[in-house]
Each structure stands twice: as structure tokens, then as C-alpha cells.
Amino acid sequence: MAMMSKSSPWSVAADINPPLNHLSNIINLQESSLESSSPESPLIVGRHTLASRLIVGTGRYDTMQQMKDSLDASGADCVTVAVRREKLYERGGQNILDFLDLDRYTLLPNTAGCYTAVDAIRAAKLGREILRTLGNPGADWVKLEVLGDSKTLLPDPAATVEACRELAAEGFSVLCYTSDCPVTARRLKEVGAASVMPAGSPIGSGQGLLNPNNLRIVLEYLKEDDPNYPVIVDAGVGTASDVSEAFELGGDGVLLNTAIAHARDPVRMAAAMKHAAIAGRHAFLAGRIPKRLYGTASSPSEGVISTRPYGSETKE
């Protein structure tokens, strides 16, 4: 038998770690086939219509170029920027805005790092003025974070509700980061949140969806009188399967940052997140089979050819 060439695309090394563009070519063919046979509606939040259901953060990348390449690989058309924490310039003097195509991306300012309703409201208004100056359509919305604890980075429910009520009254489309508490989620919707964003697990923890049952209840409560109300899972994503699970539960979108920025290969992970979102969304729309305790044969029982066990012939 002829030995396989080391340069062969079917070599073990290529099979384990194929080039990213090779993977993308294969998956793009599958994706285009799915989209042509099953048209997908866009994600609508407030006055914004997003083609991609992934929202990706711009922080914690090693370089601005790495951020740019990762955002591109993710397929996102909305990226979020921390108003208080984001450094417009990196050590080398490069401006983050030079690496964001403002004609392609809608910016979603967020209030990360705020611990009071007053600070969060101030940061939201600052973000609005910055984006108005840039002429970006993201000036009218905000991702609201009001943290209650610096160690767990869990939200302060009362302060979040207070800030959401005021910002909604001032015309913002407010996307509210919250815990997976169904009661708090419903309260945020009542005070005007354009989208509620329950956490899968603490911010940056990479633990995935720790309490899927609570997320199911959140989805039930928020969609019982409005099936199209957008619920976006935010925080705690560690890998692509977490994204897929969020969509399979019925989530309308996923927001993530650290899982991409701190991956060993951020660009490849961003591509994985893109395709996990597509797979999870299609799986949800297709409808999974129910789980059963016992096995069920996949082949039909009718018309099966009957056979006699060996040695059971009747002697004359």
C-alpha cells in the first residue's frame, strides 16, 4: 500500500487541525443550503434589526487587529463597547475606532463597571452622545449593567430595575443584564426593558449555562404574552456548545466576549461561535425529539421479513 504524503489534506495532522479557511468553505456550503431551504427571520430589538443573533464584545483581546479579525469571523453585525472601561487607544497608540467598520457594525454601548443606578444612567447618556457624534445608529440603545458585587459580578436587581425604568422613560431601548431569576426578569420587562438578558453564569467564568431550568422559566414568563419578545443569554459562555444550548432552549440571541478573546485561537473560536449559533437556532426551530427512558427502534416494524432461528426446522 502506498504511503500517504505528509502534505496530503487527508493526513492525520490536517484532519485534527485543518486550516480555518478550509473549515469555513465546507460550513459555508452547508449554511447556504440551510438558509435557502429554511429562511430565518432577523433578530429585532427595539428599533434595531440584526442579521446575526450573536452580539460580540470588543474588550480583552491581545491586539486591536486580533479583535478586528475575531469580530469578522463571528459574523456579528452588532458589537458592544464598554463606555467606562474601553480604552480608545492601546499602548501602541492605535484607536479602537480605526478597527471597527462603523458602516458594518451597529455599536451597543454598555455600562460595565457601574455599581449604582446613578453611575449606570450617566454612562448610558455618555455612550449616547459619543455614538451621536460618530453618526452610528447605536446611539438610541444601551446594554444596562448595574453590578452588586465586585467578586461575583452578579447584578444588583433593585438598582437595575431603577436604572431601566429611568432610561426607558428617556427614550432608550434598554437591554438589561440580569441574573437567571424569573421574577426579576419579568419585573424588568414590566418597567420597559426592550430585551432582558439573563446570565448563563457569572461574567467571564466560562461555566456555561448552570441553570437551564431557570432560563426555561425566564423564557416562559417573558414570552407568554409576546412570543417575539427578545431574550438574549448574556455572560458565562465558555465554548461553542454553550452557545448552541442557549439557542436550543429558545433564546433569541447570545452576547459573549471572554470566551472568544481569551481562547487559545480567538479567530477560530469566533468562527465556532458563529456556526454554533446557526446550528442551535436551526435545532430549536426544527424541534428536538422527546427524551424517553427506553429505546425506540428507528426502522419500521411492519413488513419485516420473518426468519426461523437456526436449527428450528421441522422434521418430517
Stockholm file with secondary structure:
# STOCKHOLM 1.0

chainA/1-316         MAMMSKSSPWSVAADINPPLNHLSNIINLQESSLESSSPESPLIVGRHTLASRLIVGTGRYDTMQQMKDSLDASGADCVTVAVRREKLYERGGQNILDFLDLDRYTLLPNTAGCYTAVDAIRAAKLGREILRTLGNPGADWVKLEVLGDSKTLLPDPAATVEACRELAAEGFSVLCYTSDCPVTARRLKEVGAASVMPAGSPIGSGQGLLNPNNLRIVLEYLKEDDPNYPVIVDAGVGTASDVSEAFELGGDGVLLNTAIAHARDPVRMAAAMKHAAIAGRHAFLAGRIPKRLYGTASSPSEGVISTRPYGSETKE
#=GR chainA/1-316 SS CCCCCTTCTTSHHHHHSCCHHHHHHHHHHHHHHHHHHSCCCCEEETTEEESSSEEEECCSCSSHHHHHHHHHHHTCSEEEEETTTCCSBCTTCCBGGGGSCTTTCEEEEECTTCCSHHHHHHHHHHHHHHHHHHTCGGGGEEEECCBSCTTTCCBCHHHHHHHHHHHHHTTCEEEEEECSCHHHHHHHHHTTCSEEEEBSSSTTCCCCCSCHHHHHHHHHHHHSSCTTCCBEEESCCCSHHHHHHHHHTTCSEEEESHHHHTSSSHHHHHHHHHHHHHHHHHHHHHCCCCCCSSCCCSSCSTTCCCCCCTTCCCCC
#=GC SS_cons         CCCCCTTCTTSHHHHHSCCHHHHHHHHHHHHHHHHHHSCCCCEEETTEEESSSEEEECCSCSSHHHHHHHHHHHTCSEEEEETTTCCSBCTTCCBGGGGSCTTTCEEEEECTTCCSHHHHHHHHHHHHHHHHHHTCGGGGEEEECCBSCTTTCCBCHHHHHHHHHHHHHTTCEEEEEECSCHHHHHHHHHTTCSEEEEBSSSTTCCCCCSCHHHHHHHHHHHHSSCTTCCBEEESCCCSHHHHHHHHHTTCSEEEESHHHHTSSSHHHHHHHHHHHHHHHHHHHHHCCCCCCSSCCCSSCSTTCCCCCCTTCCCCC
//
